[in-house]
Amino acid sequence: MEENLRRTQLQSLDSILDRLERLNLDETNRLSGELRHDLEAVGIRIPAKPNVSDLIERVWELQEEFLEREESGELGTRRQLK
């Protein structure tokens, strides 16, 4: 994956996570339209009664999956070069 695209995707997930963590600290489950859009854009479905803690967990899972894919892709490339 191109480095700029990878960086942009990670920044997007970080931004979503930051906003969710702020909502969690404020003890609210009210998501803005923009945050809903951003969550859906990365493939997270939002239930009728969203739970911010659950959404945070899902973003963490996405970050982990993304980083694992990147790591395995890099490893594959290194193996081919040897």
HELIX and SHEET records of a PDB file:
HELIX    1   1 GLU A    3  LEU A   25  1                                  23    
HELIX    2   2 GLY A   33  ALA A   41  1                                   9    
HELIX    3   3 VAL A   52  LEU A   81  1                                  30    
END                                                                             
